[in-house]
Amino acid sequence: MSEHFPVSRDTFDDVMVPNYAPSAVIPVRGQGSRVWDQQNKEYIDFAGGIAVSSLGHCHPALVGALKEQSEKIWHVSNVMTNEPALRLAKKLVDTTFADKVYFANSGAESNEAALKLARRWAIDVHGSDKTQIIAFEQGFHGRTFFTVTVGGQAAYSDGFGPKPGDIDHAEYNNLESVKALISDKTCAIMVEPLQGEGGIVSPTAGFIQGLRELCNEHNALLIFDEVQTGAGRLGELYAYMDIGVTPDILTSAKGLGGGFPISAMLTTTDIAKHLKVGTHGSTYGGNPLACAVAEAVIDTINTPEILAGVKAKAQLYIDGLNAINTKYNVFSEIRGKGLLIGAVLNEKYQGKAKDFLDAAMAEGVMTLVAGASVIRFAPSLVIPDEDIIEGLARFEKAVVSLAS
Ligand SMILES: *Cc1c(COP(=O)(O)O)cnc(C)c1O
């Protein structure tokens, strides 16, 4: 065993690159939707590691899958394929629009693959000038240089020199702004079927349908970034299923691994064939450990009971947050879908979401923000109702401490 010398939050400032500003709390243990820190203080987890811990902490099905695979084989590279990857791909194909799957390790990597595939497809099929990518202001697609440039916040891609080109941004929920940009030179539209990082913004009726029609008219691909909305988060296995619009390419990550790093890009045979041997790849993509865990995640989540549970638990949150708001008048709106919920701070508390997060942490409940004025909740899809009720009671104490 490696030697375990004591570490603390100060160690972070000593030895870590300063691109994050982590909380003072260092979690050391989790079970279900409860987490304990170094001082053994207990928290209820409404954050889910940013919509990742889809089955809470140390779910027995995931621990079992990981243990079992860890005693068989860990890694083979893509020089060979492996059984967990093949089983997971088969399940994803059987349950979605897709015929083909490409595995990677993070949301950004699956989006990078999607964008590269779209460009290859367009250039192969339609010619070298069909390269424009349309995405949306406030959209988020990851931090590689391509994906962060496709993302809708220039501040995240500025300062690194010349950016990947031919990327334009339209306004979310504004089809006219897309029409103003799209042409036969458009290769793809990349969109989140509900903007997560951008503030928990749902698509308006007809918006996603309208994007599908525009893509059809201009022979462009429609790419759904379901990194945050997928794997049951919104109450269907993937959000597109409820919207009733089928994309050409879909990316999934976060909740797919339930905490083990994995992502997937799903597409059709006709599009997939343009990523020929040698055009793209990843050393770890489709790693047996990750795929074994994700297979257990899909098996567990993709059942009518769990998906119906997401909707029922979402209602508990909405009712609880509305009750808090009736007493303290802090929110202008509770929005989102399934277990991706945003409580939008009203005029009086603009820019204060982080203060609420900090106060909630002090009361023993972990939350998230989505921008400066939205408190985000992305708990485990199987969080016990008692934990929702207890966590909201703690959250209410945090609200009381700020709303006076
Ligand atoms: C989190 C997120 C990403 C990036 O995922 P990483 O695993 O951090 O690379 C991409 N798209 C969406 C919609 C996300 O929420």
The ligand as an SDF file (V2000), in Angstrom:
LIG
                    3D

 15 15  0  0  0  0  0  0  0  0999 V2000
  -20.4240   18.5870  -18.4040 C   0  0  0  0  0  0  0  0  0  0  0  0
  -20.8020   18.7730  -19.8250 C   0  0  0  0  0  0  0  0  0  0  0  0
  -19.8650   18.5880  -20.8580 C   0  0  0  0  0  0  0  0  0  0  0  0
  -18.4070   18.3090  -20.6020 C   0  0  0  0  0  0  0  0  0  0  0  0
  -18.1990   17.0850  -20.0070 O   0  0  0  0  0  0  0  0  0  0  0  0
  -16.7330   16.7370  -19.4220 P   0  0  0  0  0  0  0  0  0  0  0  0
  -16.8790   15.3240  -18.9500 O   0  0  0  0  0  0  0  0  0  0  0  0
  -16.4500   17.7240  -18.3470 O   0  0  0  0  0  0  0  0  0  0  0  0
  -15.7820   16.8640  -20.5410 O   0  0  0  0  0  0  0  0  0  0  0  0
  -20.3120   18.6950  -22.1590 C   0  0  0  0  0  0  0  0  0  0  0  0
  -21.5910   18.9890  -22.4410 N   0  0  0  0  0  0  0  0  0  0  0  0
  -22.5180   19.1740  -21.4780 C   0  0  0  0  0  0  0  0  0  0  0  0
  -23.9270   19.4670  -21.8560 C   0  0  0  0  0  0  0  0  0  0  0  0
  -22.1530   19.0860  -20.1350 C   0  0  0  0  0  0  0  0  0  0  0  0
  -23.0530   19.3130  -19.1780 O   0  0  0  0  0  0  0  0  0  0  0  0
  1  2  1  0
  2  3  1  0
  2 14  2  0
  3  4  1  0
  3 10  2  0
  4  5  1  0
  5  6  1  0
  6  7  2  0
  6  8  1  0
  6  9  1  0
 10 11  1  0
 11 12  2  0
 12 13  1  0
 12 14  1  0
 14 15  1  0
M  END
$$$$
